[in-house]
Amino acid sequence: MLLELELHGFRCFSDLRIECGPALNCFTGSNACGKTSLLEAIYFLSRARSFRCRLPQDLIRRGAAVFRLVARIESDGRRETLGMQRDAQSLVVRHAGTTLVSLAELSRLLPVLLLTPDSHRLLDDGPKSRRRFIDWGVFQRDALFLGHWRRFTQALRQRNAALRDPRMSRGIEVWEREIAQAAVSLDAARSVFCAELDAELSLQAQALLGLDGVRLEYRRGWHRDHELEALLAGSRDGDRRLGHTRLGPQRADFQVRIQGRPPGAALSRGQHKLLVAALMLAQAALYRRHHEQCCTLLVDDLAAELDQEHRARFITALSAAGAQVFLTVIEPAAIAGLLPADSVQQALPNAATGDVL
């Protein structure tokens, strides 16, 4: 949980310090005042990447050489400091006075889930973002998952190199065996997690949308009736022509169906947003179940595409999640009377420089 956050030279902010409430934190203000950038800073502290741009140096305020983020956090009952400094070339991360080498540790120190106006693309775009979504949950649940994933990724990289370079092809069977062995562990962990996510999604979709028959279907990336090692051996010629491996956990995916229909055919845009919100809340509920504490939820432009009834439902669901929530809206009137009593509502000024909120 975030207790306090400082931003220095990040996006439009020169210096900003925020004291964070333990429940709903709502930030209001006009366009371009930095509401989304504030959420972006929290996300960067958790993932070491932005959800808005690919180049971290683009996050540095114009005229500044670096940006710094400093967070006072509470993790496993301990109060600690997490800090980052980024210049055009490198990122330095410090936690409790020591330099962090593994950025994966950030997601354990400050677990964060995000919903933005673009999050509908989770269900519309290709499978990469959906794999990332479920793998975040599996990573938080299974301490061995990261090791299996690294083992698999290394073997996959070696097989792909052997497919492209005939001089390396003699050892390709070794890498296929390694891929297949790691794939069993990855698939088992993903399968268990997706079964739990499916059940929790049904509950959240009913609460948010009043929908029955919402199901999540996991696809592992190769045919269930065949051993992956044999499939890889049989697909070498075709894979060589393409230059990459077509079967395996790197092709895993999931789909959401509403009484057997895809969301695009069954839901309006506002309902689509709430379905993705239900996925986020389901993920958060599983995190709480396995860790006996909550992750942090970020919701950008909550009111967009939602009528008053569904805004109220969403805020009620966020409050019921028991999580620390950071949400943004442009107009306070959009959520007037909807926030619970323990919420903290703060207005960001148009020129967010040197401010303490």
N, C-alpha and C positions, 0 to 999 in steps of 0.2 A: 504494500500500500504506500502511496505517496503522501508524505507529510508536508513537504515544502519543495518548491521547484524554482530554480533560477535559470534564466536564459540570458546569455551575453553574446551579442553579435550574431544572433540567429534570426534569419529572414528579416522581417521588418523591425525586430526588437533590438534596441541598443542594450538596455538592461531592464530586466523584468523579474520580480520575485512574487511568487504566489504561495499563499498558505492554503492547503488543500483540506477539504472536509472529508470525513470517512465514508460518506454516502454519495448523494448526487451533487455534483458540482456543475452548475450551469453558467455558461459564458455567453453573453449577448453583445451585440455591437453591429455597426454597419459593415458592409462589404469592405474588404481590404484592411480591416483593423487588426487582423492577426488571429482570429479565432481558430481557423484551420491550422495555422502555423503552430499554435499552442499545442494542439493535439498531435501534430507532426513531431514536435519536440519530445513529447512523452513516448510516442511510438519509436522514435529513434533511440531513446534510452533503453528500450526493450529489445529492439531488433538490429540496431546499428545500421539501419537503412531507412530511407524515406518511402512513404506510400505515394508521393507526388512527383518525384523526379529520380532519375537514375544516377546522377552525379552528385555525390555528397557535397562537393565544393560549391554547388549552386545554393546550398543552404546558408552560406556565409553572407552576412549582411554586406551590402555594397559599401566599399570603403574600409572594411575591416579585413584583417589578415587571417583571423581564426574565429570560430564560434566555440563557446563553452556552455555545457549544460551541467548543472549540479542539482542533485536530488537527494533529499533526506527521505529515506524509505524505512518501512518496517517490514522485515522479512523473517519468518519463523520466530516471531516474538522479539527480535532484536532490532534496535534502531541503528542504522548505518548510513554512510554517505556513498553515493554513486556519482561519479563525475566523468565527463567526456570532453575532450578537446580535439577539434578537427581543423586542420589547415588544408591547403590545396593538395597536399601529397599524402598525409597520413592521419590516422586516428589513434588517439591514446585514451584508454579506458582505465579508470582507477576505481577500486571498490575497497572500502574499509582500509585505505592507506596502502594498498598493494595494486600493482598493475595486472589487469586481467589479460591473459593470453588467449583463452578460448572465449570467443564472442557468444557461443552457445549458452554460456553461463548467464548471460544477461536475461534470457527468457525465463530462467528459473528465479532470478533475483526480482524481476519486475515483469511478471506475466501479463501481457496486454492483448486484448482482442479489439478489433476495429470495425466500425460500420460507417461508410461514407455514402454520398449520393451515387457513387460509381460501383457500390458493392453488388448491385444486381448482376454485374458481369461475372461474379463468381459462378453463377449458374448458366450464363450465356456463352462465355468464352471457352477457350480450350481447357484441357484437363490440368495444365501445370498449376494453376492457382488452386484448384480443388485438391490436388495432391498436397500442396503446401498447407492447406487448411487442415486436412486430417493429420498430416505428419506433425503439425504443431501439437495437436492433442495427444498423439501417441508419444511424442517426445516427453511431454509433461507427465505422462502416465507410466512410462516404461523406461527405467534407467539404462537398460541395455540397448535401446533402440538406436541411439546415435552411433554406437559402435558397429551395429549391424549395417546401418546405412553407409557408414564410411567404408566398411569392408566391401559392400556391394558396389559402391561408386568407383572405388579403385579398380575392381575387377572389370567392371563395365568399360571403364576408360581404356584398360589394356586390351580388351577384346575389340573395341572399336578401332584402336590403333592397328591391331593385327589384321582387321578386315581391310584396311586401307593400304597396308604395306605388306606385300607378299613375303618379305624377308622375316617378318615376325609371325607368320602364320603357323609355324611348326608347333608353337606352344599354345595354340588357341584352345585346345581341349582343357588345359589347366584352368584357364580363365572362365570357361563355360562351367566347369565344375564349381569353381568358387562363386560365380554368379548364382548358380542354382542353390547352393547351400545357404548363402546369405538371403536369397529370395524367400526361402521357407520361413526364416525368422521374421523378415519384414512383413510378409503376407499374413502370418499368424497374428502379429501385433496389430496390424491394420484391421484385420477381420474382426477381432474382439472389440476394438475401439468403435468401429463403424456399426456393429450390432448395438452397442450401448448408445451411440449417437442417434441411431434410427429410433430407438424407443423414446429417448428424451425429446427428439424433434417432434414426435407425434404429440407429446404433452404441450410443448411450447406453441406449436402451430394451432392447437385447439384453443389455448388461452389467448393468443394474439389475434387469430383470424377466425376462430370458430369453425375451423376446417377439420373434418375427419378424413381418414384415408391418406394421410401424408406419410410417405415412405422414402427412406434413403436406401439406395441399392449400390453396393460396393462391387467394383470390378477389379480384379487383381492384376490384369495385364497379360495373361496367357490362359489358355483353355484349362479348365479345372480337371478334365479327364486325362491330362497328359503331364508327364514329368518335364519340367522346364529344360533340364540338361539335354534330353533327347530332342526337344523342339529346337533348341539352339543349334544342335549339330545338323538337324535337317534343314535349317534355314540359312546356312552359311552362304550358299551361292547367291541367294537373293539379297542377303545382308551386304555381301561384298559389292554388289552392283550399286546399292544405295549408300554404302559407306557407314552404316550404323546398325545397331541392334534393334530389331523391331519388337521383340517380345521380352517381357520381364516386368518387374515392379516399377521401372521408370515409365511404364505405360498405364499404370493404375489410374483409376478414376472412380467417381461416384456420380450418381444421378438422383435427383429428387423427383418423385411422381406424386400427383394428387389424384387419387382414385385411378391410377394408371395413366394419367395424362401429364405431359410436360408442363411446367409452370407457365411458359409463354402462351400456351393454349387455354389455360384454365384461370389465369389471374390477371387483374389489372396491374398497372405499374405500381400503385400504392400497395396493393396486396403482395406484389413481387418483393418490394422492399421489406415488408414485414416478414415474409418467408425467410429471407436472408437474415433478418434480425432474429427470427426463431432459431436458425442454425447457430448464430453467435451465442444466444442465450443457452441453447442446448450444450454447446461446447463449454460455456462457463459453468453450467450446472455439473457437468462431469468433472471439471477441474476441482470444484468445491467438494464433490463427493470423495475424490481420491486424495485430496490434500487437507481437507478439513479447514480450508481457508479459501478466500475468493481471489480471483484475478481482477485486473482493472479493465473496465470497458470504456471505449472511446466511441462516441456517436457524433458525427459531424452533420449539422443541418438537420436536426431531428424532425422539424416540422414539414420539410419538403415532401410533397406528394401525399401527405396524410391529412385526412379531415380531422375534425376535433375529436370525434369518437375514437379513432385509431391512435391519435396522439396520446389520448388518455390511457388507452389500453397499453400502449408501448411504455409509457412512463410508469404505469403500475407494475408491469413486468420487470422493468429495470430495477425498481425499488424492491420488488420481491426477490430478486436475485441475490440480495445481500452483498452486492459488490460495490466497490468504489467506482463511480461513474463520472466521466467528464463528457458533457454534451454541449453542443453549441446551437444557438438559434439567432436569427437576425433580429426579430422583433419579440420583445418580452410578452407582448399580447398573445403571441401564438401559443404560449403555454400557461397563460394566466389562470391561476386557480388549480393547476394540474400537479404542481410539484409538491411532494410531501413536506411536512413541517421541518424535517431535519436537513433539508437541502440548503446548499450555499449558492446564491445567485450573484454573479459579479458581471459588471459591464466593462468591456475593454475600451479604452479611449481610442480615438482615431489616430493619434500620434503616440504609439506605445513606446516611449523612451523614458528610461529612468523611473519606472512606475513600480509601486508596491501595491498589490491588491490584497 
